[in-house]
Amino acid sequence: MAAPDYSIGFTREEVEEILAAQKAELKRTLAAWQESGSTITKRRIDEIHAIIEACQIALKKLAPEVYGKRARVDTSAVFGFLPK
């Protein structure tokens, strides 16, 4: 499941609300998973983690002064020897 980009169409406050709700859901799901250990609950944990990660990325875009800037990684498509 691909999480949406919460930096588009959401305010910082709304993203923080989504993040708080997902953190609470994660705690409940983890407690249920420890009791039963089912794979269905494991899949649910993965979905919650994806949404939490999307919220963290959005908060870094919406409020970098509070949540820090996103790490940038650049790559090059040049292979082999480069003449001077």
C-alpha positions in Angstrom: 0.0 0.0 0.0 1.5 3.3 -1.0 0.7 6.1 1.4 -0.5 9.4 0.0 1.6 12.6 0.1 0.1 14.4 3.1 2.0 17.6 2.4 -0.5 18.3 -0.4 -4.0 19.3 0.7 -3.3 19.0 4.4 -2.2 21.5 7.0 0.5 20.8 9.6 -2.1 20.5 12.3 -4.1 17.9 10.2 -1.0 15.9 9.6 -0.1 16.0 13.3 -3.6 14.7 14.1 -3.2 11.8 11.6 0.1 11.0 13.1 -1.3 10.9 16.6 -4.2 8.7 15.5 -1.8 6.3 13.8 0.5 6.1 16.8 -2.4 5.2 19.0 -3.6 2.6 16.5 -0.1 1.2 16.4 0.0 0.8 20.2 -3.4 -1.1 20.1 -2.3 -3.2 17.2 1.0 -4.1 18.8 -0.8 -5.2 22.0 -3.2 -7.4 19.9 -0.3 -8.8 17.9 1.6 -9.8 21.1 -1.4 -11.8 22.2 -2.2 -13.6 18.9 0.8 -13.1 16.6 -1.4 -13.4 13.5 -0.1 -12.4 10.1 -3.2 -10.3 9.5 -2.2 -8.1 12.4 1.4 -8.0 11.0 0.1 -6.6 7.7 -1.9 -4.0 9.6 1.3 -2.9 11.5 3.1 -2.5 8.1 0.2 -0.3 6.8 0.4 1.9 10.0 4.2 2.2 9.6 3.7 3.4 6.0 1.2 6.1 7.1 3.4 7.2 10.0 6.4 7.5 7.6 4.3 9.5 5.1 3.3 11.9 8.0 6.9 12.3 9.0 7.9 13.2 5.5 5.0 15.6 5.1 5.8 17.3 8.4 9.4 17.8 7.3 8.1 19.5 4.1 5.4 21.6 5.9 7.5 22.7 9.0 11.2 22.1 8.4 12.1 24.6 11.2 10.4 22.2 13.7 10.9 18.8 12.2 14.1 19.2 10.3 14.9 19.1 6.7 14.6 16.0 4.5 17.8 14.3 3.7 18.8 14.6 0.1 20.7 12.0 -1.8 22.0 12.6 -5.3 23.1 10.0 -7.7 24.9 10.0 -11.0 24.2 8.0 -14.1 27.7 8.3 -15.3 29.7 5.0 -15.4 33.2 4.2 -16.3 36.2 6.5 -17.1 35.7 10.2 -17.6 38.3 11.9 -19.8 39.8 15.2 -18.5 
